[in-house]
Protein backbone atom coordinates (compact mmCIF):
# COMPACT_ATOMS: atom_id res chain seq x y z
CA UNK A 1 0.00 0.00 0.00
CA UNK A 2 1.41 3.35 -0.99
CA UNK A 3 0.29 6.72 0.23
CA UNK A 4 1.58 9.98 -1.19
CA UNK A 5 1.59 13.28 0.66
CA UNK A 6 -0.42 16.00 -1.10
CA UNK A 7 1.59 18.34 -3.27
CA UNK A 8 2.54 21.58 -1.55
CA UNK A 9 2.07 24.68 -3.64
CA UNK A 10 3.27 28.01 -2.31
CA UNK A 11 1.96 30.83 -4.48
CA UNK A 12 3.77 34.14 -4.18
CA UNK A 13 3.24 37.50 -5.79
CA UNK A 14 0.01 36.72 -7.64
CA UNK A 15 0.04 40.02 -9.48
CA UNK A 16 -1.78 40.18 -12.83
CA UNK A 17 0.42 39.00 -15.68
CA UNK A 18 1.31 41.49 -18.38
CA UNK A 19 -0.78 41.41 -21.53
CA UNK A 20 0.97 39.22 -24.06
CA UNK A 21 -0.21 39.26 -27.68
CA UNK A 22 -1.69 35.98 -28.84
CA UNK A 23 -0.93 34.29 -32.09
CA UNK A 24 -3.14 35.16 -35.02
CA UNK A 25 -5.12 32.02 -35.73
CA UNK A 26 -7.20 32.14 -38.89
CA UNK A 27 -9.69 29.63 -40.18
CA UNK A 28 -12.21 29.40 -42.95
CA UNK A 29 -15.74 30.37 -42.06
CA UNK A 30 -16.81 26.86 -43.12
CA UNK A 31 -14.99 25.37 -40.11
CA UNK A 32 -16.42 27.88 -37.64
CA UNK A 33 -20.15 28.06 -38.34
CA UNK A 34 -23.13 26.12 -39.65
CA UNK A 35 -26.19 27.50 -41.42
CA UNK A 36 -29.44 27.43 -39.50
CA UNK A 37 -31.80 24.91 -41.06
CA UNK A 38 -29.04 23.13 -43.02
CA UNK A 39 -28.47 20.14 -40.80
CA UNK A 40 -28.17 16.37 -40.69
CA UNK A 41 -31.08 14.16 -39.67
CA UNK A 42 -30.78 10.89 -37.77
CA UNK A 43 -32.54 7.77 -39.04
CA UNK A 44 -33.24 4.52 -37.22
CA UNK A 45 -34.76 1.15 -38.04
CA UNK A 46 -35.04 -2.45 -36.88
CA UNK A 47 -33.78 -5.25 -39.09
CA UNK A 48 -32.25 -8.70 -39.36
CA UNK A 49 -28.78 -9.81 -40.37
CA UNK A 50 -28.75 -13.26 -41.93
CA UNK A 51 -26.09 -15.63 -43.20
CA UNK A 52 -24.03 -15.78 -40.01
CA UNK A 53 -21.85 -18.79 -39.24
CA UNK A 54 -23.70 -19.94 -36.09
CA UNK A 55 -22.76 -16.66 -34.36
CA UNK A 56 -26.25 -15.13 -34.33
CA UNK A 57 -28.87 -14.89 -31.61
CA UNK A 58 -29.66 -17.85 -29.41
CA UNK A 59 -33.02 -19.41 -28.61
CA UNK A 60 -33.43 -17.11 -25.61
CA UNK A 61 -33.66 -14.06 -27.88
CA UNK A 62 -37.26 -14.72 -28.78
CA UNK A 63 -37.89 -11.56 -30.82
CA UNK A 64 -35.31 -12.65 -33.42
CA UNK A 65 -37.27 -15.81 -34.21
CA UNK A 66 -40.53 -13.86 -34.15
CA UNK A 67 -39.16 -11.26 -36.58
CA UNK A 68 -37.90 -13.97 -38.90
CA UNK A 69 -41.27 -15.73 -38.78
CA UNK A 70 -43.09 -12.47 -39.60
CA UNK A 71 -40.80 -11.85 -42.56
CA UNK A 72 -41.35 -15.37 -43.89
CA UNK A 73 -45.10 -14.94 -43.37
CA UNK A 74 -45.05 -11.93 -45.74
CA UNK A 75 -43.34 -14.15 -48.31
CA UNK A 76 -46.01 -16.81 -48.05
CA UNK A 77 -44.20 -19.19 -45.71
CA UNK A 78 -46.02 -20.03 -42.46
CA UNK A 79 -43.77 -21.19 -39.61
CA UNK A 80 -44.00 -21.44 -35.86
CA UNK A 81 -41.57 -18.97 -34.22
CA UNK A 82 -40.98 -21.40 -31.36
CA UNK A 83 -39.58 -24.01 -33.75
CA UNK A 84 -37.06 -21.72 -35.44
CA UNK A 85 -33.35 -21.87 -34.70
CA UNK A 86 -31.94 -18.38 -35.24
CA UNK A 87 -28.24 -19.05 -34.69
CA UNK A 88 -27.55 -17.81 -38.24
CA UNK A 89 -29.71 -14.69 -37.77
CA UNK A 90 -29.23 -11.64 -35.56
CA UNK A 91 -31.63 -8.83 -34.69
CA UNK A 92 -29.99 -5.43 -35.18
CA UNK A 93 -30.75 -1.75 -34.84
CA UNK A 94 -29.86 0.07 -38.04
CA UNK A 95 -28.87 3.74 -37.90
CA UNK A 96 -27.87 6.25 -40.56
CA UNK A 97 -27.32 9.97 -40.98
CA UNK A 98 -29.32 11.75 -43.68
CA UNK A 99 -27.28 14.71 -44.97
CA UNK A 100 -28.96 18.04 -45.77
CA UNK A 101 -30.58 18.36 -49.21
CA UNK A 102 -30.33 14.58 -49.78
CA UNK A 103 -32.45 13.59 -52.76
CA UNK A 104 -34.15 10.28 -53.65
CA UNK A 105 -31.70 7.91 -55.25
CA UNK A 106 -28.67 8.96 -53.21
CA UNK A 107 -26.78 6.29 -51.27
CA UNK A 108 -25.64 6.75 -47.66
CA UNK A 109 -23.84 4.50 -45.19
CA UNK A 110 -25.72 2.56 -42.52
CA UNK A 111 -24.60 1.00 -39.24
CA UNK A 112 -25.98 -2.29 -37.90
CA UNK A 113 -25.66 -2.99 -34.16
CA UNK A 114 -26.66 -6.27 -32.52
CA UNK A 115 -29.36 -5.95 -29.85
CA UNK A 116 -29.67 -9.63 -28.90
CA UNK A 117 -26.99 -12.06 -27.78
CA UNK A 118 -25.31 -12.46 -31.16
CA UNK A 119 -21.57 -12.95 -30.90
CA UNK A 120 -20.43 -11.83 -34.34
CA UNK A 121 -21.93 -10.11 -37.40
CA UNK A 122 -18.99 -11.01 -39.63
CA UNK A 123 -20.05 -12.22 -43.07
CA UNK A 124 -23.72 -11.38 -42.54
CA UNK A 125 -26.13 -9.60 -44.86
CA UNK A 126 -28.62 -6.98 -43.72
CA UNK A 127 -32.00 -7.63 -45.30
CA UNK A 128 -34.30 -4.83 -46.44
CA UNK A 129 -34.85 -2.43 -43.51
CA UNK A 130 -36.89 0.78 -43.40
CA UNK A 131 -35.12 3.75 -41.84
CA UNK A 132 -37.40 6.35 -40.26
CA UNK A 133 -36.89 9.86 -38.99
CA UNK A 134 -38.19 11.39 -35.79
CA UNK A 135 -41.43 12.27 -37.59
CA UNK A 136 -42.13 8.58 -38.31
CA UNK A 137 -41.66 8.93 -42.08
CA UNK A 138 -39.51 6.45 -44.03
CA UNK A 139 -36.57 8.32 -45.57
CA UNK A 140 -34.32 5.44 -46.66
CA UNK A 141 -34.19 1.68 -47.21
CA UNK A 142 -31.07 -0.24 -46.16
CA UNK A 143 -29.78 -3.58 -47.40
CA UNK A 144 -26.39 -5.09 -48.10
CA UNK A 145 -23.34 -6.89 -46.75
CA UNK A 146 -22.25 -5.99 -43.23
CA UNK A 147 -18.57 -5.10 -42.87
CA UNK A 148 -17.18 -5.42 -39.34
CA UNK A 149 -13.97 -3.88 -38.08
CA UNK A 150 -13.07 -7.03 -36.17
CA UNK A 151 -13.60 -10.75 -36.05
CA UNK A 152 -14.11 -13.59 -33.63
CA UNK A 153 -12.90 -17.16 -34.00
CA UNK A 154 -12.80 -20.34 -31.96
CA UNK A 155 -15.12 -22.56 -29.98
CA UNK A 156 -15.89 -23.14 -26.30
CA UNK A 157 -13.03 -21.78 -24.20
CA UNK A 158 -10.58 -21.40 -27.09
CA UNK A 159 -11.70 -18.15 -28.67
CA UNK A 160 -10.11 -14.96 -29.91
CA UNK A 161 -11.94 -11.70 -30.50
CA UNK A 162 -10.43 -8.69 -32.26
CA UNK A 163 -12.02 -5.24 -31.96
CA UNK A 164 -15.84 -5.16 -31.77
CA UNK A 165 -17.50 -7.67 -34.12
CA UNK A 166 -21.11 -7.04 -33.01
CA UNK A 167 -21.29 -3.69 -34.83
CA UNK A 168 -20.78 -3.36 -38.57
CA UNK A 169 -21.15 -0.91 -41.42
CA UNK A 170 -23.11 -1.27 -44.64
CA UNK A 171 -21.19 1.00 -47.03
CA UNK A 172 -23.56 2.92 -49.32
CA UNK A 173 -26.18 0.37 -48.28
CA UNK A 174 -29.04 2.81 -47.61
CA UNK A 175 -30.96 4.21 -50.55
CA UNK A 176 -32.68 7.57 -49.93
CA UNK A 177 -36.40 7.40 -50.74
CA UNK A 178 -37.57 10.81 -49.50
CA UNK A 179 -35.91 14.23 -49.71
CA UNK A 180 -34.31 15.50 -46.53
CA UNK A 181 -36.34 18.12 -44.60
CA UNK A 182 -33.85 20.96 -45.12
CA UNK A 183 -34.59 24.70 -45.24
CA UNK A 184 -33.23 26.50 -48.32
CA UNK A 185 -31.66 29.87 -47.40
CA UNK A 186 -33.38 32.80 -49.08
CA UNK A 187 -33.46 36.52 -48.27
CA UNK A 188 -31.94 36.23 -44.80
CA UNK A 189 -29.79 33.53 -43.25
CA UNK A 190 -28.44 32.89 -39.78
CA UNK A 191 -25.04 31.47 -38.97
CA UNK A 192 -24.59 29.36 -35.85
CA UNK A 193 -21.12 29.26 -34.27
CA UNK A 194 -19.93 25.76 -33.38
CA UNK A 195 -18.06 27.26 -30.40
CA UNK A 196 -20.01 30.28 -29.11
CA UNK A 197 -17.76 33.27 -28.46
CA UNK A 198 -18.55 36.99 -28.56
CA UNK A 199 -15.16 37.98 -29.96
CA UNK A 200 -15.29 35.45 -32.76
CA UNK A 201 -18.89 36.41 -33.62
CA UNK A 202 -17.88 40.07 -33.91
CA UNK A 203 -14.87 39.25 -36.08
CA UNK A 204 -16.99 37.10 -38.39
CA UNK A 205 -19.50 39.94 -38.80
CA UNK A 206 -16.74 42.42 -39.63
CA UNK A 207 -15.17 40.04 -42.14
CA UNK A 208 -18.53 39.53 -43.90
CA UNK A 209 -19.27 43.27 -43.99
CA UNK A 210 -15.80 43.95 -45.40
CA UNK A 211 -16.21 41.31 -48.11
CA UNK A 212 -19.77 42.40 -49.01
CA UNK A 213 -19.97 46.16 -48.38
CA UNK A 214 -23.54 47.46 -48.47
CA UNK A 215 -24.88 50.89 -49.29
CA UNK A 216 -26.78 51.23 -46.02
CA UNK A 217 -26.72 49.25 -42.81
CA UNK A 218 -24.28 46.34 -42.41
CA UNK A 219 -25.34 43.01 -43.91
CA UNK A 220 -24.06 40.91 -40.99
CA UNK A 221 -25.14 41.67 -37.42
CA UNK A 222 -24.06 39.51 -34.43
CA UNK A 223 -27.18 38.68 -32.43
CA UNK A 224 -25.33 37.00 -29.58
CA UNK A 225 -22.27 34.86 -28.97
CA UNK A 226 -23.66 31.96 -31.02
CA UNK A 227 -25.76 33.51 -33.82
CA UNK A 228 -25.09 35.96 -36.65
CA UNK A 229 -27.88 37.30 -38.86
CA UNK A 230 -27.06 38.06 -42.51
CA UNK A 231 -29.12 39.87 -45.13
CA UNK A 232 -28.42 38.50 -48.60
CA UNK A 233 -27.08 41.25 -50.93
CA UNK A 234 -29.38 42.12 -53.85
CA UNK A 235 -26.68 41.06 -56.33
CA UNK A 236 -26.84 37.51 -54.92
CA UNK A 237 -30.63 37.20 -54.56
CA UNK A 238 -30.74 34.70 -57.44
CA UNK A 239 -27.31 33.19 -56.77
CA UNK A 240 -27.63 31.76 -53.29
CA UNK A 241 -25.21 28.89 -53.91
CA UNK A 242 -22.53 31.29 -55.09
CA UNK A 243 -23.13 33.55 -52.10
CA UNK A 244 -22.85 30.66 -49.64
CA UNK A 245 -19.64 29.45 -51.33
CA UNK A 246 -18.10 32.93 -51.03
CA UNK A 247 -19.11 33.04 -47.35
CA UNK A 248 -17.55 29.66 -46.58
CA UNK A 249 -14.23 30.71 -48.12
CA UNK A 250 -13.80 33.80 -45.90
CA UNK A 251 -10.74 33.76 -43.62
CA UNK A 252 -11.54 34.84 -40.06
CA UNK A 253 -9.21 35.42 -37.13
CA UNK A 254 -10.59 33.23 -34.37
CA UNK A 255 -10.47 33.65 -30.63
CA UNK A 256 -10.92 30.99 -27.99
CA UNK A 257 -10.77 30.96 -24.20
CA UNK A 258 -7.72 29.59 -22.47
CA UNK A 259 -8.61 26.07 -21.37
CA UNK A 260 -6.96 23.06 -19.82
CA UNK A 261 -8.70 19.71 -20.39
CA UNK A 262 -7.89 16.83 -18.05
CA UNK A 263 -8.88 13.19 -18.42
CA UNK A 264 -8.07 11.77 -15.01
CA UNK A 265 -9.00 8.22 -16.04
CA UNK A 266 -6.21 8.05 -18.62
CA UNK A 267 -3.87 10.71 -17.25
CA UNK A 268 -4.20 12.81 -20.42
CA UNK A 269 -3.71 16.58 -20.22
CA UNK A 270 -4.36 18.95 -23.14
CA UNK A 271 -3.38 22.60 -22.77
CA UNK A 272 -3.59 25.36 -25.38
CA UNK A 273 -0.92 27.95 -26.09
CA UNK A 274 -3.16 30.64 -24.57
CA UNK A 275 -2.80 29.20 -21.07
CA UNK A 276 -0.63 31.39 -18.85
CA UNK A 277 0.51 31.05 -15.27
CA UNK A 278 1.04 33.85 -12.79
CA UNK A 279 4.31 34.03 -10.81
CA UNK A 280 4.32 30.96 -8.60
CA UNK A 281 6.69 28.75 -6.60
CA UNK A 282 6.03 25.00 -6.55
CA UNK A 283 7.50 22.49 -4.12
CA UNK A 284 7.03 18.84 -4.98
CA UNK A 285 7.94 15.91 -2.79
CA UNK A 286 6.68 12.48 -1.96
CA UNK A 287 6.42 10.24 1.08
CA UNK A 288 6.08 6.52 0.38
CA UNK A 289 4.87 4.13 3.05
CA UNK A 290 5.27 0.46 2.17
CA UNK A 291 3.65 -2.26 4.24
CA UNK A 292 4.63 -5.87 3.50
CA UNK A 293 2.83 -8.81 5.09
CA UNK A 294 4.50 -12.24 4.92
CA UNK A 295 2.45 -15.24 6.13
CA UNK A 296 4.48 -17.79 8.11
CA UNK A 297 3.36 -21.28 9.13
CA UNK A 298 3.65 -22.22 12.83
CA UNK A 299 4.00 -26.02 13.09
CA UNK A 300 3.28 -27.77 16.47
CA UNK A 301 5.70 -30.29 17.98
CA UNK A 302 5.23 -33.99 17.18
CA UNK A 303 2.60 -35.82 19.27
CA UNK A 304 1.42 -32.55 20.78
CA UNK A 305 -2.13 -31.30 20.95
CA UNK A 306 -1.31 -28.11 19.05
CA UNK A 307 -2.63 -27.05 15.64
CA UNK A 308 -0.91 -25.68 12.58
CA UNK A 309 -1.64 -21.95 12.22
CA UNK A 310 -0.58 -19.15 9.86
CA UNK A 311 1.09 -16.21 11.61
CA UNK A 312 1.40 -13.00 9.54
CA UNK A 313 4.66 -11.06 9.85
CA UNK A 314 4.32 -7.37 9.00
CA UNK A 315 7.16 -5.01 8.05
CA UNK A 316 6.64 -1.28 7.63
CA UNK A 317 9.12 0.86 5.67
CA UNK A 318 8.85 4.61 5.09
CA UNK A 319 10.78 6.58 2.50
CA UNK A 320 10.60 10.31 2.02
CA UNK A 321 12.07 12.06 -0.99
CA UNK A 322 13.60 15.48 -0.80
CA UNK A 323 11.26 18.11 -2.18
CA UNK A 324 12.02 19.57 -5.58
CA UNK A 325 11.08 23.13 -6.31
CA UNK A 326 10.67 25.38 -9.32
CA UNK A 327 9.79 29.03 -9.79
CA UNK A 328 7.82 30.38 -12.75
CA UNK A 329 8.37 34.01 -13.64
CA UNK A 330 5.93 36.66 -14.78
CA UNK A 331 3.82 35.62 -17.79
CA UNK A 332 5.04 32.03 -17.93
CA UNK A 333 3.52 29.95 -20.73
CA UNK A 334 2.14 26.46 -20.61
CA UNK A 335 5.18 25.20 -22.49
CA UNK A 336 7.46 26.51 -19.77
CA UNK A 337 5.20 24.98 -17.12
CA UNK A 338 5.29 21.52 -18.74
CA UNK A 339 9.06 21.58 -19.20
CA UNK A 340 9.55 22.72 -15.62
CA UNK A 341 7.29 20.02 -14.20
CA UNK A 342 9.06 17.39 -16.29
CA UNK A 343 12.40 18.63 -15.00
CA UNK A 344 11.44 17.83 -11.40
CA UNK A 345 10.19 14.37 -12.36
CA UNK A 346 6.45 14.97 -12.21
CA UNK A 347 4.18 12.24 -13.56
CA UNK A 348 0.89 13.01 -15.36
CA UNK A 349 -0.96 12.39 -12.07
CA UNK A 350 1.31 14.90 -10.36
CA UNK A 351 0.69 17.46 -13.10
CA UNK A 352 -3.08 17.05 -12.68
CA UNK A 353 -2.82 17.69 -8.95
CA UNK A 354 -0.55 20.68 -9.53
CA UNK A 355 -2.92 22.21 -12.08
CA UNK A 356 -5.89 21.80 -9.74
CA UNK A 357 -3.95 23.46 -6.95
CA UNK A 358 -2.85 26.27 -9.27
CA UNK A 359 -6.46 26.99 -10.16
CA UNK A 360 -7.47 26.95 -6.47
CA UNK A 361 -4.69 29.45 -5.77
CA UNK A 362 -5.74 31.72 -8.63
CA UNK A 363 -2.45 31.34 -10.47
CA UNK A 364 -3.79 29.47 -13.51
CA UNK A 365 -5.20 31.90 -16.05
CA UNK A 366 -7.43 29.37 -17.81
CA UNK A 367 -10.56 27.30 -17.43
CA UNK A 368 -9.91 23.83 -16.01
CA UNK A 369 -12.21 21.17 -17.44
CA UNK A 370 -12.17 17.60 -16.15
CA UNK A 371 -13.72 14.94 -18.38
N, C-alpha and C positions, 0 to 999 in steps of 0.2 A: 504494500500500500504506500502510495507516495502522495504527500501533501506539499503544496507549494505556497509560500507566503505571497500575499497580494503584492503586486507591483507598487512601488512607492514613487509617486510623481510629485515633485516640488516645483510649482509654477511660480516664476518670479518675473516681475516687471511686465504685466500683461497689458502693456500700452497698445493702442491700435496700430496695426502694421501700416506702413506707408503704401499709398496707392501704386500698384504696379500694373502697367498696361498688359492686357491679355493679348494672346495671339488672335489674329484675324482669321476666323474660321468661316469659310463660305461654303454654301451648299446650294444645289438646285432647288427651286421651289417645289419640284415634284417630290423630293425626299422629305419635305417639311410639312406639307399640308395635304389634305384630301378635300374633295369637292362634296358639299352637302347633297345628299341624294344619290350620289354615284358610289355605290357600296356593294360589297359581296352579300350573298344570301346563303344561309346554311340549309342543306337538304338532308333528309333522313328517311330511311326505309328499313323494312324487315325482309330478309331473304334467306335462301338456303344455298350452301356450298356443297356440291356433290362431287363424287369421284375421288374421295379421299381413300388412302390406303389403311383402312381400319383405324384411323386416328380421329374419327368424328365423335359425335355425341354418343353417350351410352344410353342404356334402356331407362335410366332414371330421369333423363331429360325428356319428359313426356311431350312437351310442345314441339320438339323436332319431328317426332313420328306423326303427330297430329297435323303439322304443317305439310309434311310430305304426303299424307293421306288426302288432305284437302286439294293439293296440287294435282294428284293423280285422279281425284274425283272429277276435276274440271276437264281432264283429258279422257274421260269415259272409263276409267279404271276404278272399280269399287274395292276397297281394301279395309280391313279392320286395323286401326292405328295400334291396338295392343299387340298385334302379331308382327309388326314391322321391326326389323333390326336396323338401326340408323347409324351403325358404326362407320359407314362410308359417307354420311351426311352430317352437316353441322349447321345449326341455326346461327345467323350472324345479323348484326346491325350494320347497315350500309350507310355511310355518310359521304357527302360531297359538298363542294363549295361552288355555287353558281356565280360566275363573275358578272359585273355590271354590263348591261347591253348585250347579254348572251342571246343569240337567236336560235330558233329551231334548226336542228341539223348539226350544231356544233357538238364537239366531243370534249368531255371533261373527265378528270380522274375521279375514281371512287375508292373508298376505303372500306374493307370488310373486317369486322371485329367479332370474334366468337363470343356468344353470350351463354352458351351451355358449358358442358365439361369436355369439349373437344380439346385434343392435345396438340393438333397440328393442322394447319390449313394448306400445307405444301401440296402442290399438284392439283388442287381443287378448282372447280369452275363455278362461278356465281351464276345462278340461273336468273331469268328475267325478274327484276325487282323495281317497283315503282318508288321513286324518290319524291317526297313531298316537302313543301315549305311550311312555314309556321301558319299560313292561312289555310292549310289542308289541301291545296291544289297540287296536282302532279306536274312537276317541272322537268323531270328527266327519267329515263329508263336505263337501268344498269344491267349489264351482263358481260361475262368474259372470264378469262383465266385469272386466277388470283396469284399474285407474285408476292412471296414472303421474303423478308430480309434475313431469315434464319432457317434453321432446319432442326429436326429432331430425329434421332435414329436409335434403334436398340429395342430390347424387350425386357420385361420384368425389371430386375434391379440393374441390368447393364444397359444404361441409356446415356445418351449425350445430347444436350440441347444447346444450340447456338442462337444467340439473340432472342427474338420474341416471335415464335412461329404461329401464334394464334391471332395475329393481325396481319393483313396483307393488302396490297394495292391492286386495283384493276386499272391499268394505264389506259386512258382514253376509252374506258369501258362504259361511260354514261353518256347517253345521247339526249341532248336537250330537246324537249318536246313543246315547251312554252317559253315565250320571251321573258327575260328577267324583268322584275318590276322596278326599273330604274327611272329616275327623273331626269329629263333632258334639260340642261341649263339653257335659259333664254335671255330675257332682258337683264336680270340681275342674278348673281351667283354669290354663294357664301363659301369661304374657305375655312376649313377646320384644322387647326394646328394639332399635329400628333403629340407634341409636347407643349402644353399651354405655357406661354411666357409673354409678359407684357412687352418686354424689350424686343423680342423677336417679332411679335405682331406689329409693332410700330415700324420696325425696319422693313418688313415685308410690304406694308402699305406704302412707305416712301419709295421703295424700289418699283412698285407697280405704277405709282403716280409719275415717277421719272420716266419710265418706259412708255407710258401712254398718257402724255400730258393732255388735259382737257381744257376747254375754253372757259369753263366756269368752276364749279366746285370739284374737289378731287374725286376721282373715280373710286378709289379704295379708301375705306374708312374702317379702322379697327373698332369693333364693337366691344370686345373685352379681350382677355388674355388668350382665348381659344378660338375666336371667330372674327373673320374679316369680311365685310360686305363690299361687293364690287359691282359697279354699274357698267354694263357692256358698252364700249364706245360705239357711236353710230356707224363708224366705218366697218365694224365687225358684226353688225346686227344679223347679217346673212352668212357670216363665216365663223360660226361658233367653234368649229373644230380647229381652225387656224388660230383663233384667239386663245383657246385653251392650250394649244401647243406652244405659243409664244409665252404664255404665263409659266408653264412648267419649266421652260428653259432659263428663266430668270435666275441670276446668281444673287444670293442674299447672305449677308453677314449674320451669322447666328449668335445667339447668346444662351448660355445654360447656367444653372446654379451650380456652385461647387458642391460636390456630393461624393461621399465615400460609401461604397456598398460592401457589406460584409456577409459572407455565407459561413456562419459558424459551424455548420454541419460538415463542410468540406475544408474549412480553413482558408477559403479564397477571399482575397481582398482586392477590390478594384477602386482605384483613386484617379480622378482626373487631374489634368495639369493646373486647373484653377484652384485646387485645394492649397491653402496656405496655413502656416502655423505661426502663432505669436511667439515671442521670445519665451523659452521654457527650458528648464533643467530637468533631466530625467535620470533617476537612479534605478537600476535594475539588478536584482539579486534573487537568489533562490535558496530555499532551505528544503532539503530532501530528508524525509524520515522513512527508513526502510525497516519493516518488521518481517522477520523470517521465522516461520514455525516449522520445526522438524519433529515429526512423530517418532517416538522411540518405544520399542516393545519391552515391557518388564516381564521377565520369565520367572515363575516361582521355582523354588528348589525341588529336586526330585522327592517324591512320596510325601510332599507337603499338601496342606489343604488350600493353598493359595490358588489364585486364578491369573491367567495371562491378561494383562491390561496394556493399553497404549497410553504412554505418558508424553504429552506435547512439550517440547523444549523451545522456548521463544527467545530470540535474540533481537535486540533493538539497536539500530545504528542510525546516527544523525550526521548529516553532512551539510554544511552551510558554505555557499560560495561567496566570495567577495563581491560586493556590489560594483557594477560597472555604470559609469555615468556618461552622459553626453549633454551638450548645451547647443541649442539651436538659436541662431541670431535673428535679428529683426527681418521679417519678411521671408522666412525660410519656406522653400517649396516642398511639395510632396516627394520629389525626387531626392532631395537632401535628407528628408526624414527617413525614407526607406533605406538609403545607404547608411545613415547613421545607426539605425536600428539593427541592420545586418552586421555592422562593424562590432557591436557589442554582443553578437550571438543570439539575437532574438529570433524565436520561432514564430510561425504565423499565429499561433495561439497567443504568444506574448504581444505581438503587434496589435491583435484585436483588443486585448485588455488595455494596452497603452492608448489606443485611439479612443476607447470608451472613456478612459480617465481624462484624456485631453479635452474631450467634449464637455465632461462634467466640470472641468476647471475653466472652461471658456477660452481655451487656447487653440481650439481647432475651428478654423473659419470655414466650415462646410457643414452640410447636412449629413448626418450619419444614419444610414438605412441598413437595417439588419433583415436579411431574408432567410 
